[in-house]
Amino acid sequence: MCITTEFLFIRVVMILSMEIAYIIASILQTIAVSLGVGCSTVAVAQFFVAIADGKIDEVERRMMGMVYILLRVAMGLILLATLAQSTILYSVIGLRYINPFTVGIWTVIAVLFVNAILMTMRIMPSKFGPGIQAGSWYTLGVTIALVPLGLTDFSYQQFFLAFAGMMILAIAIVNGVMNYQKKVRA
């Protein structure tokens, strides 16, 4: 009887610990996504202002550099928080955790990281990189916002089409503004 009581106590403590860890990870993820969406918006806006005169001066470069640091912090927090959530949920519900919503979140996170690396290495053309990054941040923000609304029951194909649409829209907006600025300068 005593062993059973101890076992139940340990089990309850473990469950509560996992719930607390999941709540903390969810809060960190929300903060990180908010920081990322906000910084991404500021980064694109600063980029437009900086290139308006056709060149990026040292002050503009330093200001943009600070925002890029904050974006990297947000990306690191998103990775850690989502990894923590994934570990906890997978340990509780097993393979049911792997669904279109979670695969979609991980797809966006992968695109964010790969695109950031390619942009840093100057492999990703500026015609696509900023739009991909902005579109990914906004997709992540919208997708995370669907959780409390209970709107996460969609297919991966639906998610992918929405994500692709967001990318096309973001790339079109970024390139449209850049082309407009070139015409104004000319």
Secondary structure, DSSP 8 states (H G I E B T S, - for coil): -HHHHHHHHHHHHHHHHHHHHHHHHHHHHHHHHHHHHHHHHHHHHHHHHHHTTSS--HHHHHHHHHHHHHHHHHHHHHHHHHHHHHHHHHHHHGGGG-SHHHHHHHHHHHHHHHHHHHHHTT-S-TTTHHHHHHHHHHHHHHHHHTTTTT-----HHHHHHHHHHHHHHHHHHHHHHHHHHHHHH-
